Amino acid sequence: MKPIKIIVEKHADGYVAYPLGLKGVVVGEGDTYEEALADVKSAIRFHLETFGPDIFDTESPVLEAF
C-alpha cells in the first residue's frame, strides 16, 4: 500500500483525523491524538478491504494554507 498522509486536528471535544488522497469519506476520532490516529487507520483498512485499491486518487490534492 502506498503511503497516506493523515491530518489530525485538535478540537474542543477531542481529536479528528482524516487521510488525504482517498476517494470517499474516511474519518477517525478520539479523546486523544493516539486514539484518533488508530481509529482513522482502522477506517482506512476497512475502506481498502471494502472498495479495493481503486480508493486512491490518481491526482494529488491541491493544498492551500493561509
PDBQT receptor file of N, H, CA, C and O in Angstrom, charges set to zero:
ATOM      1  N   MET A   1       0.849  -1.170   0.000  1.00  0.00    +0.000 N 
ATOM      2  CA  MET A   1       0.000   0.000   0.000  1.00  0.00    +0.000 C 
ATOM      3  C   MET A   1       0.897   1.236   0.000  1.00  0.00    +0.000 C 
ATOM      4  O   MET A   1       1.911   1.283   0.697  1.00  0.00    +0.000 OA
ATOM      5  N   LYS A   2       0.510   2.230  -0.788  1.00  0.00    +0.000 N 
ATOM      6  H   LYS A   2      -0.314   2.192  -1.354  1.00  0.00    +0.000 HD
ATOM      7  CA  LYS A   2       1.308   3.446  -0.849  1.00  0.00    +0.000 C 
ATOM      8  C   LYS A   2       1.101   4.285   0.413  1.00  0.00    +0.000 C 
ATOM      9  O   LYS A   2       0.066   4.178   1.070  1.00  0.00    +0.000 OA
ATOM     10  N   PRO A   3       2.089   5.119   0.750  1.00  0.00    +0.000 N 
ATOM     11  CA  PRO A   3       1.962   5.957   1.948  1.00  0.00    +0.000 C 
ATOM     12  C   PRO A   3       0.768   6.906   1.842  1.00  0.00    +0.000 C 
ATOM     13  O   PRO A   3       0.459   7.416   0.765  1.00  0.00    +0.000 OA
ATOM     14  N   ILE A   4       0.117   7.129   2.953  1.00  0.00    +0.000 N 
ATOM     15  H   ILE A   4       0.368   6.715   3.828  1.00  0.00    +0.000 HD
ATOM     16  CA  ILE A   4      -1.049   8.011   3.015  1.00  0.00    +0.000 C 
ATOM     17  C   ILE A   4      -0.766   9.089   4.056  1.00  0.00    +0.000 C 
ATOM     18  O   ILE A   4      -0.377   8.786   5.184  1.00  0.00    +0.000 OA
ATOM     19  N   LYS A   5      -0.962  10.341   3.674  1.00  0.00    +0.000 N 
ATOM     20  H   LYS A   5      -1.279  10.587   2.758  1.00  0.00    +0.000 HD
ATOM     21  CA  LYS A   5      -0.818  11.437   4.630  1.00  0.00    +0.000 C 
ATOM     22  C   LYS A   5      -2.107  11.545   5.433  1.00  0.00    +0.000 C 
ATOM     23  O   LYS A   5      -3.206  11.531   4.879  1.00  0.00    +0.000 OA
ATOM     24  N   ILE A   6      -1.950  11.651   6.746  1.00  0.00    +0.000 N 
ATOM     25  H   ILE A   6      -1.058  11.662   7.196  1.00  0.00    +0.000 HD
ATOM     26  CA  ILE A   6      -3.100  11.751   7.640  1.00  0.00    +0.000 C 
ATOM     27  C   ILE A   6      -3.013  13.073   8.398  1.00  0.00    +0.000 C 
ATOM     28  O   ILE A   6      -1.976  13.411   8.969  1.00  0.00    +0.000 OA
ATOM     29  N   ILE A   7      -4.106  13.803   8.392  1.00  0.00    +0.000 N 
ATOM     30  H   ILE A   7      -4.949  13.529   7.928  1.00  0.00    +0.000 HD
ATOM     31  CA  ILE A   7      -4.211  15.058   9.131  1.00  0.00    +0.000 C 
ATOM     32  C   ILE A   7      -4.941  14.778  10.443  1.00  0.00    +0.000 C 
ATOM     33  O   ILE A   7      -6.002  14.154  10.447  1.00  0.00    +0.000 OA
ATOM     34  N   VAL A   8      -4.372  15.238  11.550  1.00  0.00    +0.000 N 
ATOM     35  H   VAL A   8      -3.510  15.745  11.547  1.00  0.00    +0.000 HD
ATOM     36  CA  VAL A   8      -5.023  15.103  12.854  1.00  0.00    +0.000 C 
ATOM     37  C   VAL A   8      -5.240  16.517  13.394  1.00  0.00    +0.000 C 
ATOM     38  O   VAL A   8      -4.298  17.300  13.518  1.00  0.00    +0.000 OA
ATOM     39  N   GLU A   9      -6.486  16.826  13.710  1.00  0.00    +0.000 N 
ATOM     40  H   GLU A   9      -7.251  16.190  13.609  1.00  0.00    +0.000 HD
ATOM     41  CA  GLU A   9      -6.839  18.153  14.213  1.00  0.00    +0.000 C 
ATOM     42  C   GLU A   9      -7.345  18.046  15.647  1.00  0.00    +0.000 C 
ATOM     43  O   GLU A   9      -8.099  17.134  15.989  1.00  0.00    +0.000 OA
ATOM     44  N   LYS A  10      -6.917  18.995  16.481  1.00  0.00    +0.000 N 
ATOM     45  H   LYS A  10      -6.305  19.735  16.203  1.00  0.00    +0.000 HD
ATOM     46  CA  LYS A  10      -7.412  19.051  17.856  1.00  0.00    +0.000 C 
ATOM     47  C   LYS A  10      -8.633  19.962  17.890  1.00  0.00    +0.000 C 
ATOM     48  O   LYS A  10      -8.607  21.078  17.369  1.00  0.00    +0.000 OA
ATOM     49  N   HIS A  11      -9.696  19.471  18.508  1.00  0.00    +0.000 N 
ATOM     50  H   HIS A  11      -9.717  18.565  18.931  1.00  0.00    +0.000 HD
ATOM     51  CA  HIS A  11     -10.928  20.233  18.682  1.00  0.00    +0.000 C 
ATOM     52  C   HIS A  11     -11.239  20.313  20.179  1.00  0.00    +0.000 C 
ATOM     53  O   HIS A  11     -10.611  19.625  20.984  1.00  0.00    +0.000 OA
ATOM     54  N   ALA A  12     -12.183  21.131  20.537  1.00  0.00    +0.000 N 
ATOM     55  H   ALA A  12     -12.693  21.689  19.882  1.00  0.00    +0.000 HD
ATOM     56  CA  ALA A  12     -12.527  21.321  21.952  1.00  0.00    +0.000 C 
ATOM     57  C   ALA A  12     -12.944  20.021  22.639  1.00  0.00    +0.000 C 
ATOM     58  O   ALA A  12     -12.714  19.848  23.836  1.00  0.00    +0.000 OA
ATOM     59  N   ASP A  13     -13.558  19.106  21.881  1.00  0.00    +0.000 N 
ATOM     60  H   ASP A  13     -13.745  19.246  20.909  1.00  0.00    +0.000 HD
ATOM     61  CA  ASP A  13     -14.060  17.864  22.475  1.00  0.00    +0.000 C 
ATOM     62  C   ASP A  13     -13.260  16.627  22.086  1.00  0.00    +0.000 C 
ATOM     63  O   ASP A  13     -13.744  15.509  22.261  1.00  0.00    +0.000 OA
ATOM     64  N   GLY A  14     -12.051  16.800  21.563  1.00  0.00    +0.000 N 
ATOM     65  H   GLY A  14     -11.658  17.708  21.421  1.00  0.00    +0.000 HD
ATOM     66  CA  GLY A  14     -11.217  15.652  21.208  1.00  0.00    +0.000 C 
ATOM     67  C   GLY A  14     -10.432  15.899  19.940  1.00  0.00    +0.000 C 
ATOM     68  O   GLY A  14     -10.128  17.042  19.597  1.00  0.00    +0.000 OA
ATOM     69  N   TYR A  15     -10.103  14.821  19.244  1.00  0.00    +0.000 N 
ATOM     70  H   TYR A  15     -10.350  13.892  19.523  1.00  0.00    +0.000 HD
ATOM     71  CA  TYR A  15      -9.297  14.885  18.033  1.00  0.00    +0.000 C 
ATOM     72  C   TYR A  15     -10.048  14.252  16.866  1.00  0.00    +0.000 C 
ATOM     73  O   TYR A  15     -10.814  13.305  17.043  1.00  0.00    +0.000 OA
ATOM     74  N   VAL A  16      -9.816  14.789  15.676  1.00  0.00    +0.000 N 
ATOM     75  H   VAL A  16      -9.194  15.559  15.532  1.00  0.00    +0.000 HD
ATOM     76  CA  VAL A  16     -10.386  14.257  14.441  1.00  0.00    +0.000 C 
ATOM     77  C   VAL A  16      -9.228  14.020  13.485  1.00  0.00    +0.000 C 
ATOM     78  O   VAL A  16      -8.331  14.854  13.370  1.00  0.00    +0.000 OA
ATOM     79  N   ALA A  17      -9.247  12.871  12.794  1.00  0.00    +0.000 N 
ATOM     80  H   ALA A  17      -9.975  12.193  12.888  1.00  0.00    +0.000 HD
ATOM     81  CA  ALA A  17      -8.189  12.530  11.844  1.00  0.00    +0.000 C 
ATOM     82  C   ALA A  17      -8.802  12.109  10.522  1.00  0.00    +0.000 C 
ATOM     83  O   ALA A  17      -9.842  11.451  10.486  1.00  0.00    +0.000 OA
ATOM     84  N   TYR A  18      -8.141  12.501   9.424  1.00  0.00    +0.000 N 
ATOM     85  H   TYR A  18      -7.297  13.035   9.453  1.00  0.00    +0.000 HD
ATOM     86  CA  TYR A  18      -8.617  12.103   8.102  1.00  0.00    +0.000 C 
ATOM     87  C   TYR A  18      -7.437  12.014   7.145  1.00  0.00    +0.000 C 
ATOM     88  O   TYR A  18      -6.468  12.762   7.275  1.00  0.00    +0.000 OA
ATOM     89  N   PRO A  19      -7.519  11.097   6.180  1.00  0.00    +0.000 N 
ATOM     90  CA  PRO A  19      -6.435  10.931   5.214  1.00  0.00    +0.000 C 
ATOM     91  C   PRO A  19      -6.611  11.853   4.013  1.00  0.00    +0.000 C 
ATOM     92  O   PRO A  19      -7.722  12.275   3.694  1.00  0.00    +0.000 OA
ATOM     93  N   LEU A  20      -5.507  12.155   3.359  1.00  0.00    +0.000 N 
ATOM     94  H   LEU A  20      -4.604  11.813   3.618  1.00  0.00    +0.000 HD
ATOM     95  CA  LEU A  20      -5.527  12.885   2.091  1.00  0.00    +0.000 C 
ATOM     96  C   LEU A  20      -5.310  11.890   0.960  1.00  0.00    +0.000 C 
ATOM     97  O   LEU A  20      -4.558  10.927   1.111  1.00  0.00    +0.000 OA
ATOM     98  N   GLY A  21      -5.963  12.119  -0.168  1.00  0.00    +0.000 N 
ATOM     99  H   GLY A  21      -6.574  12.901  -0.291  1.00  0.00    +0.000 HD
ATOM    100  CA  GLY A  21      -5.706  11.308  -1.346  1.00  0.00    +0.000 C 
ATOM    101  C   GLY A  21      -6.533  10.048  -1.483  1.00  0.00    +0.000 C 
ATOM    102  O   GLY A  21      -6.186   9.168  -2.271  1.00  0.00    +0.000 OA
ATOM    103  N   LEU A  22      -7.625   9.940  -0.732  1.00  0.00    +0.000 N 
ATOM    104  H   LEU A  22      -7.908  10.655  -0.092  1.00  0.00    +0.000 HD
ATOM    105  CA  LEU A  22      -8.511   8.785  -0.871  1.00  0.00    +0.000 C 
ATOM    106  C   LEU A  22      -9.853   9.243  -1.414  1.00  0.00    +0.000 C 
ATOM    107  O   LEU A  22     -10.324  10.335  -1.097  1.00  0.00    +0.000 OA
ATOM    108  N   LYS A  23     -10.459   8.404  -2.229  1.00  0.00    +0.000 N 
ATOM    109  H   LYS A  23     -10.076   7.517  -2.487  1.00  0.00    +0.000 HD
ATOM    110  CA  LYS A  23     -11.819   8.674  -2.699  1.00  0.00    +0.000 C 
ATOM    111  C   LYS A  23     -12.784   8.287  -1.587  1.00  0.00    +0.000 C 
ATOM    112  O   LYS A  23     -12.581   7.282  -0.906  1.00  0.00    +0.000 OA
ATOM    113  N   GLY A  24     -13.817   9.071  -1.404  1.00  0.00    +0.000 N 
ATOM    114  H   GLY A  24     -13.982   9.888  -1.956  1.00  0.00    +0.000 HD
ATOM    115  CA  GLY A  24     -14.787   8.787  -0.359  1.00  0.00    +0.000 C 
ATOM    116  C   GLY A  24     -14.439   9.516   0.925  1.00  0.00    +0.000 C 
ATOM    117  O   GLY A  24     -13.470  10.273   0.993  1.00  0.00    +0.000 OA
ATOM    118  N   VAL A  25     -15.247   9.270   1.931  1.00  0.00    +0.000 N 
ATOM    119  H   VAL A  25     -16.033   8.656   1.875  1.00  0.00    +0.000 HD
ATOM    120  CA  VAL A  25     -15.064   9.940   3.217  1.00  0.00    +0.000 C 
ATOM    121  C   VAL A  25     -14.563   8.922   4.232  1.00  0.00    +0.000 C 
ATOM    122  O   VAL A  25     -15.222   7.915   4.491  1.00  0.00    +0.000 OA
ATOM    123  N   VAL A  26     -13.406   9.187   4.798  1.00  0.00    +0.000 N 
ATOM    124  H   VAL A  26     -12.870  10.005   4.588  1.00  0.00    +0.000 HD
ATOM    125  CA  VAL A  26     -12.822   8.334   5.828  1.00  0.00    +0.000 C 
ATOM    126  C   VAL A  26     -12.391   9.258   6.963  1.00  0.00    +0.000 C 
ATOM    127  O   VAL A  26     -11.573  10.157   6.761  1.00  0.00    +0.000 OA
ATOM    128  N   VAL A  27     -12.941   9.037   8.159  1.00  0.00    +0.000 N 
ATOM    129  H   VAL A  27     -13.605   8.308   8.323  1.00  0.00    +0.000 HD
ATOM    130  CA  VAL A  27     -12.651   9.907   9.298  1.00  0.00    +0.000 C 
ATOM    131  C   VAL A  27     -12.478   9.050  10.545  1.00  0.00    +0.000 C 
ATOM    132  O   VAL A  27     -13.150   8.032  10.712  1.00  0.00    +0.000 OA
ATOM    133  N   GLY A  28     -11.579   9.468  11.405  1.00  0.00    +0.000 N 
ATOM    134  H   GLY A  28     -11.032  10.295  11.269  1.00  0.00    +0.000 HD
ATOM    135  CA  GLY A  28     -11.416   8.842  12.706  1.00  0.00    +0.000 C 
ATOM    136  C   GLY A  28     -11.528   9.902  13.782  1.00  0.00    +0.000 C 
ATOM    137  O   GLY A  28     -11.285  11.081  13.524  1.00  0.00    +0.000 OA
ATOM    138  N   GLU A  29     -11.896   9.489  14.991  1.00  0.00    +0.000 N 
ATOM    139  H   GLU A  29     -12.093   8.531  15.200  1.00  0.00    +0.000 HD
ATOM    140  CA  GLU A  29     -11.987  10.448  16.089  1.00  0.00    +0.000 C 
ATOM    141  C   GLU A  29     -11.595   9.767  17.387  1.00  0.00    +0.000 C 
ATOM    142  O   GLU A  29     -11.627   8.541  17.500  1.00  0.00    +0.000 OA
ATOM    143  N   GLY A  30     -11.225  10.584  18.362  1.00  0.00    +0.000 N 
ATOM    144  H   GLY A  30     -11.199  11.579  18.270  1.00  0.00    +0.000 HD
ATOM    145  CA  GLY A  30     -10.865  10.039  19.654  1.00  0.00    +0.000 C 
ATOM    146  C   GLY A  30     -10.639  11.132  20.674  1.00  0.00    +0.000 C 
ATOM    147  O   GLY A  30     -10.551  12.311  20.331  1.00  0.00    +0.000 OA
ATOM    148  N   ASP A  31     -10.546  10.731  21.928  1.00  0.00    +0.000 N 
ATOM    149  H   ASP A  31     -10.618   9.773  22.206  1.00  0.00    +0.000 HD
ATOM    150  CA  ASP A  31     -10.282  11.685  23.001  1.00  0.00    +0.000 C 
ATOM    151  C   ASP A  31      -8.825  12.135  22.999  1.00  0.00    +0.000 C 
ATOM    152  O   ASP A  31      -8.506  13.215  23.496  1.00  0.00    +0.000 OA
ATOM    153  N   THR A  32      -7.932  11.299  22.434  1.00  0.00    +0.000 N 
ATOM    154  H   THR A  32      -8.192  10.422  22.031  1.00  0.00    +0.000 HD
ATOM    155  CA  THR A  32      -6.511  11.637  22.360  1.00  0.00    +0.000 C 
ATOM    156  C   THR A  32      -6.036  11.556  20.918  1.00  0.00    +0.000 C 
ATOM    157  O   THR A  32      -6.711  10.993  20.055  1.00  0.00    +0.000 OA
ATOM    158  N   TYR A  33      -4.861  12.128  20.671  1.00  0.00    +0.000 N 
ATOM    159  H   TYR A  33      -4.313  12.586  21.371  1.00  0.00    +0.000 HD
ATOM    160  CA  TYR A  33      -4.234  12.065  19.350  1.00  0.00    +0.000 C 
ATOM    161  C   TYR A  33      -4.085  10.606  18.916  1.00  0.00    +0.000 C 
ATOM    162  O   TYR A  33      -4.421  10.245  17.788  1.00  0.00    +0.000 OA
ATOM    163  N   GLU A  34      -3.579   9.777  19.825  1.00  0.00    +0.000 N 
ATOM    164  H   GLU A  34      -3.306  10.070  20.741  1.00  0.00    +0.000 HD
ATOM    165  CA  GLU A  34      -3.326   8.372  19.515  1.00  0.00    +0.000 C 
ATOM    166  C   GLU A  34      -4.610   7.619  19.176  1.00  0.00    +0.000 C 
ATOM    167  O   GLU A  34      -4.622   6.795  18.262  1.00  0.00    +0.000 OA
ATOM    168  N   GLU A  35      -5.693   7.897  19.911  1.00  0.00    +0.000 N 
ATOM    169  H   GLU A  35      -5.683   8.566  20.654  1.00  0.00    +0.000 HD
ATOM    170  CA  GLU A  35      -6.975   7.238  19.633  1.00  0.00    +0.000 C 
ATOM    171  C   GLU A  35      -7.511   7.634  18.262  1.00  0.00    +0.000 C 
ATOM    172  O   GLU A  35      -8.002   6.783  17.519  1.00  0.00    +0.000 OA
ATOM    173  N   ALA A  36      -7.422   8.909  17.923  1.00  0.00    +0.000 N 
ATOM    174  H   ALA A  36      -7.024   9.599  18.527  1.00  0.00    +0.000 HD
ATOM    175  CA  ALA A  36      -7.902   9.373  16.616  1.00  0.00    +0.000 C 
ATOM    176  C   ALA A  36      -7.078   8.759  15.495  1.00  0.00    +0.000 C 
ATOM    177  O   ALA A  36      -7.629   8.353  14.472  1.00  0.00    +0.000 OA
ATOM    178  N   LEU A  37      -5.766   8.687  15.675  1.00  0.00    +0.000 N 
ATOM    179  H   LEU A  37      -5.318   9.017  16.506  1.00  0.00    +0.000 HD
ATOM    180  CA  LEU A  37      -4.892   8.103  14.657  1.00  0.00    +0.000 C 
ATOM    181  C   LEU A  37      -5.187   6.616  14.477  1.00  0.00    +0.000 C 
ATOM    182  O   LEU A  37      -5.276   6.138  13.346  1.00  0.00    +0.000 OA
ATOM    183  N   ALA A  38      -5.338   5.883  15.570  1.00  0.00    +0.000 N 
ATOM    184  H   ALA A  38      -5.266   6.271  16.489  1.00  0.00    +0.000 HD
ATOM    185  CA  ALA A  38      -5.665   4.456  15.484  1.00  0.00    +0.000 C 
ATOM    186  C   ALA A  38      -7.026   4.250  14.825  1.00  0.00    +0.000 C 
ATOM    187  O   ALA A  38      -7.196   3.322  14.034  1.00  0.00    +0.000 OA
ATOM    188  N   ASP A  39      -7.998   5.107  15.145  1.00  0.00    +0.000 N 
ATOM    189  H   ASP A  39      -7.860   5.860  15.788  1.00  0.00    +0.000 HD
ATOM    190  CA  ASP A  39      -9.340   4.985  14.582  1.00  0.00    +0.000 C 
ATOM    191  C   ASP A  39      -9.330   5.224  13.075  1.00  0.00    +0.000 C 
ATOM    192  O   ASP A  39      -9.971   4.483  12.330  1.00  0.00    +0.000 OA
ATOM    193  N   VAL A  40      -8.614   6.247  12.618  1.00  0.00    +0.000 N 
ATOM    194  H   VAL A  40      -8.093   6.849  13.223  1.00  0.00    +0.000 HD
ATOM    195  CA  VAL A  40      -8.586   6.524  11.178  1.00  0.00    +0.000 C 
ATOM    196  C   VAL A  40      -7.807   5.438  10.433  1.00  0.00    +0.000 C 
ATOM    197  O   VAL A  40      -8.164   5.097   9.305  1.00  0.00    +0.000 OA
ATOM    198  N   LYS A  41      -6.755   4.892  11.038  1.00  0.00    +0.000 N 
ATOM    199  H   LYS A  41      -6.465   5.169  11.954  1.00  0.00    +0.000 HD
ATOM    200  CA  LYS A  41      -6.022   3.795  10.386  1.00  0.00    +0.000 C 
ATOM    201  C   LYS A  41      -6.931   2.579  10.217  1.00  0.00    +0.000 C 
ATOM    202  O   LYS A  41      -6.898   1.920   9.178  1.00  0.00    +0.000 OA
ATOM    203  N   SER A  42      -7.735   2.283  11.226  1.00  0.00    +0.000 N 
ATOM    204  H   SER A  42      -7.761   2.819  12.070  1.00  0.00    +0.000 HD
ATOM    205  CA  SER A  42      -8.691   1.185  11.128  1.00  0.00    +0.000 C 
ATOM    206  C   SER A  42      -9.717   1.459  10.034  1.00  0.00    +0.000 C 
ATOM    207  O   SER A  42     -10.071   0.559   9.272  1.00  0.00    +0.000 OA
ATOM    208  N   ALA A  43     -10.197   2.705   9.953  1.00  0.00    +0.000 N 
ATOM    209  H   ALA A  43      -9.910   3.436  10.572  1.00  0.00    +0.000 HD
ATOM    210  CA  ALA A  43     -11.174   3.079   8.923  1.00  0.00    +0.000 C 
ATOM    211  C   ALA A  43     -10.567   2.974   7.525  1.00  0.00    +0.000 C 
ATOM    212  O   ALA A  43     -11.251   2.568   6.585  1.00  0.00    +0.000 OA
ATOM    213  N   ILE A  44      -9.298   3.334   7.380  1.00  0.00    +0.000 N 
ATOM    214  H   ILE A  44      -8.743   3.664   8.143  1.00  0.00    +0.000 HD
ATOM    215  CA  ILE A  44      -8.621   3.225   6.079  1.00  0.00    +0.000 C 
ATOM    216  C   ILE A  44      -8.511   1.760   5.670  1.00  0.00    +0.000 C 
ATOM    217  O   ILE A  44      -8.778   1.418   4.518  1.00  0.00    +0.000 OA
ATOM    218  N   ARG A  45      -8.119   0.890   6.607  1.00  0.00    +0.000 N 
ATOM    219  H   ARG A  45      -7.902   1.168   7.542  1.00  0.00    +0.000 HD
ATOM    220  CA  ARG A  45      -8.025  -0.552   6.301  1.00  0.00    +0.000 C 
ATOM    221  C   ARG A  45      -9.381  -1.097   5.858  1.00  0.00    +0.000 C 
ATOM    222  O   ARG A  45      -9.465  -1.832   4.874  1.00  0.00    +0.000 OA
ATOM    223  N   PHE A  46     -10.441  -0.737   6.582  1.00  0.00    +0.000 N 
ATOM    224  H   PHE A  46     -10.373  -0.139   7.381  1.00  0.00    +0.000 HD
ATOM    225  CA  PHE A  46     -11.785  -1.183   6.227  1.00  0.00    +0.000 C 
ATOM    226  C   PHE A  46     -12.178  -0.676   4.840  1.00  0.00    +0.000 C 
ATOM    227  O   PHE A  46     -12.718  -1.432   4.031  1.00  0.00    +0.000 OA
ATOM    228  N   HIS A  47     -11.910   0.589   4.566  1.00  0.00    +0.000 N 
ATOM    229  H   HIS A  47     -11.471   1.202   5.223  1.00  0.00    +0.000 HD
ATOM    230  CA  HIS A  47     -12.235   1.205   3.275  1.00  0.00    +0.000 C 
ATOM    231  C   HIS A  47     -11.502   0.476   2.145  1.00  0.00    +0.000 C 
ATOM    232  O   HIS A  47     -12.087   0.200   1.098  1.00  0.00    +0.000 OA
ATOM    233  N   LEU A  48     -10.224   0.167   2.361  1.00  0.00    +0.000 N 
ATOM    234  H   LEU A  48      -9.749   0.391   3.212  1.00  0.00    +0.000 HD
ATOM    235  CA  LEU A  48      -9.425  -0.542   1.359  1.00  0.00    +0.000 C 
ATOM    236  C   LEU A  48      -9.938  -1.963   1.152  1.00  0.00    +0.000 C 
ATOM    237  O   LEU A  48     -10.036  -2.421   0.014  1.00  0.00    +0.000 OA
ATOM    238  N   GLU A  49     -10.269  -2.670   2.236  1.00  0.00    +0.000 N 
ATOM    239  H   GLU A  49     -10.189  -2.299   3.161  1.00  0.00    +0.000 HD
ATOM    240  CA  GLU A  49     -10.798  -4.032   2.118  1.00  0.00    +0.000 C 
ATOM    241  C   GLU A  49     -12.155  -4.044   1.420  1.00  0.00    +0.000 C 
ATOM    242  O   GLU A  49     -12.465  -4.979   0.681  1.00  0.00    +0.000 OA
ATOM    243  N   THR A  50     -12.957  -3.021   1.648  1.00  0.00    +0.000 N 
ATOM    244  H   THR A  50     -12.706  -2.262   2.248  1.00  0.00    +0.000 HD
ATOM    245  CA  THR A  50     -14.302  -2.951   1.079  1.00  0.00    +0.000 C 
ATOM    246  C   THR A  50     -14.297  -2.548  -0.388  1.00  0.00    +0.000 C 
ATOM    247  O   THR A  50     -14.993  -3.155  -1.201  1.00  0.00    +0.000 OA
ATOM    248  N   PHE A  51     -13.514  -1.523  -0.733  1.00  0.00    +0.000 N 
ATOM    249  H   PHE A  51     -12.949  -1.029  -0.072  1.00  0.00    +0.000 HD
ATOM    250  CA  PHE A  51     -13.568  -0.955  -2.081  1.00  0.00    +0.000 C 
ATOM    251  C   PHE A  51     -12.357  -1.274  -2.951  1.00  0.00    +0.000 C 
ATOM    252  O   PHE A  51     -12.368  -0.975  -4.145  1.00  0.00    +0.000 OA
ATOM    253  N   GLY A  52     -11.317  -1.873  -2.383  1.00  0.00    +0.000 N 
ATOM    254  H   GLY A  52     -11.308  -2.117  -1.413  1.00  0.00    +0.000 HD
ATOM    255  CA  GLY A  52     -10.148  -2.254  -3.163  1.00  0.00    +0.000 C 
ATOM    256  C   GLY A  52      -9.201  -1.092  -3.425  1.00  0.00    +0.000 C 
ATOM    257  O   GLY A  52      -9.410   0.021  -2.941  1.00  0.00    +0.000 OA
ATOM    258  N   PRO A  53      -8.155  -1.369  -4.199  1.00  0.00    +0.000 N 
ATOM    259  CA  PRO A  53      -7.097  -0.369  -4.411  1.00  0.00    +0.000 C 
ATOM    260  C   PRO A  53      -7.523   0.844  -5.231  1.00  0.00    +0.000 C 
ATOM    261  O   PRO A  53      -6.759   1.803  -5.340  1.00  0.00    +0.000 OA
ATOM    262  N   ASP A  54      -8.716   0.827  -5.807  1.00  0.00    +0.000 N 
ATOM    263  H   ASP A  54      -9.337   0.048  -5.718  1.00  0.00    +0.000 HD
ATOM    264  CA  ASP A  54      -9.185   1.982  -6.580  1.00  0.00    +0.000 C 
ATOM    265  C   ASP A  54      -9.583   3.162  -5.696  1.00  0.00    +0.000 C 
ATOM    266  O   ASP A  54     -10.044   4.182  -6.208  1.00  0.00    +0.000 OA
ATOM    267  N   ILE A  55      -9.416   3.042  -4.385  1.00  0.00    +0.000 N 
ATOM    268  H   ILE A  55      -9.041   2.213  -3.969  1.00  0.00    +0.000 HD
ATOM    269  CA  ILE A  55      -9.773   4.143  -3.491  1.00  0.00    +0.000 C 
ATOM    270  C   ILE A  55      -8.781   5.291  -3.557  1.00  0.00    +0.000 C 
ATOM    271  O   ILE A  55      -9.077   6.391  -3.089  1.00  0.00    +0.000 OA
ATOM    272  N   PHE A  56      -7.601   5.051  -4.134  1.00  0.00    +0.000 N 
ATOM    273  H   PHE A  56      -7.361   4.158  -4.514  1.00  0.00    +0.000 HD
ATOM    274  CA  PHE A  56      -6.584   6.090  -4.185  1.00  0.00    +0.000 C 
ATOM    275  C   PHE A  56      -6.863   7.052  -5.325  1.00  0.00    +0.000 C 
ATOM    276  O   PHE A  56      -7.093   6.632  -6.459  1.00  0.00    +0.000 OA
ATOM    277  N   ASP A  57      -6.842   8.358  -5.021  1.00  0.00    +0.000 N 
ATOM    278  H   ASP A  57      -6.656   8.700  -4.100  1.00  0.00    +0.000 HD
ATOM    279  CA  ASP A  57      -6.984   9.370  -6.063  1.00  0.00    +0.000 C 
ATOM    280  C   ASP A  57      -5.765   9.307  -6.970  1.00  0.00    +0.000 C 
ATOM    281  O   ASP A  57      -4.647   9.089  -6.502  1.00  0.00    +0.000 OA
ATOM    282  N   THR A  58      -5.977   9.496  -8.259  1.00  0.00    +0.000 N 
ATOM    283  H   THR A  58      -6.885   9.673  -8.639  1.00  0.00    +0.000 HD
ATOM    284  CA  THR A  58      -4.857   9.484  -9.193  1.00  0.00    +0.000 C 
ATOM    285  C   THR A  58      -4.129  10.817  -9.202  1.00  0.00    +0.000 C 
ATOM    286  O   THR A  58      -2.952  10.877  -9.559  1.00  0.00    +0.000 OA
ATOM    287  N   GLU A  59      -4.810  11.880  -8.816  1.00  0.00    +0.000 N 
ATOM    288  H   GLU A  59      -5.766  11.831  -8.526  1.00  0.00    +0.000 HD
ATOM    289  CA  GLU A  59      -4.186  13.197  -8.747  1.00  0.00    +0.000 C 
ATOM    290  C   GLU A  59      -3.962  13.564  -7.287  1.00  0.00    +0.000 C 
ATOM    291  O   GLU A  59      -4.776  13.246  -6.420  1.00  0.00    +0.000 OA
ATOM    292  N   SER A  60      -2.854  14.234  -7.032  1.00  0.00    +0.000 N 
ATOM    293  H   SER A  60      -2.193  14.492  -7.736  1.00  0.00    +0.000 HD
ATOM    294  CA  SER A  60      -2.599  14.711  -5.677  1.00  0.00    +0.000 C 
ATOM    295  C   SER A  60      -3.541  15.863  -5.365  1.00  0.00    +0.000 C 
ATOM    296  O   SER A  60      -3.807  16.697  -6.230  1.00  0.00    +0.000 OA
ATOM    297  N   PRO A  61      -4.048  15.919  -4.136  1.00  0.00    +0.000 N 
ATOM    298  CA  PRO A  61      -4.925  17.040  -3.794  1.00  0.00    +0.000 C 
ATOM    299  C   PRO A  61      -4.142  18.345  -3.765  1.00  0.00    +0.000 C 
ATOM    300  O   PRO A  61      -2.964  18.366  -3.410  1.00  0.00    +0.000 OA
ATOM    301  N   VAL A  62      -4.798  19.417  -4.137  1.00  0.00    +0.000 N 
ATOM    302  H   VAL A  62      -5.755  19.400  -4.426  1.00  0.00    +0.000 HD
ATOM    303  CA  VAL A  62      -4.187  20.736  -4.077  1.00  0.00    +0.000 C 
ATOM    304  C   VAL A  62      -4.413  21.275  -2.672  1.00  0.00    +0.000 C 
ATOM    305  O   VAL A  62      -5.548  21.372  -2.204  1.00  0.00    +0.000 OA
ATOM    306  N   LEU A  63      -3.335  21.618  -2.019  1.00  0.00    +0.000 N 
ATOM    307  H   LEU A  63      -2.413  21.540  -2.399  1.00  0.00    +0.000 HD
ATOM    308  CA  LEU A  63      -3.436  22.116  -0.654  1.00  0.00    +0.000 C 
ATOM    309  C   LEU A  63      -3.094  23.596  -0.621  1.00  0.00    +0.000 C 
ATOM    310  O   LEU A  63      -2.112  24.025  -1.228  1.00  0.00    +0.000 OA
ATOM    311  N   GLU A  64      -3.892  24.366   0.078  1.00  0.00    +0.000 N 
ATOM    312  H   GLU A  64      -4.690  24.017   0.571  1.00  0.00    +0.000 HD
ATOM    313  CA  GLU A  64      -3.619  25.782   0.261  1.00  0.00    +0.000 C 
ATOM    314  C   GLU A  64      -3.620  26.073   1.749  1.00  0.00    +0.000 C 
ATOM    315  O   GLU A  64      -4.500  25.614   2.477  1.00  0.00    +0.000 OA
ATOM    316  N   ALA A  65      -2.659  26.815   2.190  1.00  0.00    +0.000 N 
ATOM    317  H   ALA A  65      -1.944  27.188   1.599  1.00  0.00    +0.000 HD
ATOM    318  CA  ALA A  65      -2.599  27.209   3.590  1.00  0.00    +0.000 C 
ATOM    319  C   ALA A  65      -2.524  28.726   3.675  1.00  0.00    +0.000 C 
ATOM    320  O   ALA A  65      -1.803  29.372   2.915  1.00  0.00    +0.000 OA
ATOM    321  N   PHE A  66      -3.265  29.267   4.590  1.00  0.00    +0.000 N 
ATOM    322  H   PHE A  66      -3.851  28.742   5.207  1.00  0.00    +0.000 HD
ATOM    323  CA  PHE A  66      -3.275  30.723   4.774  1.00  0.00    +0.000 C 
ATOM    324  C   PHE A  66      -2.839  31.063   6.177  1.00  0.00    +0.000 C 
ATOM    325  O   PHE A  66      -2.779  32.238   6.537  1.00  0.00    +0.000 OA
TER     326      PHE A  66
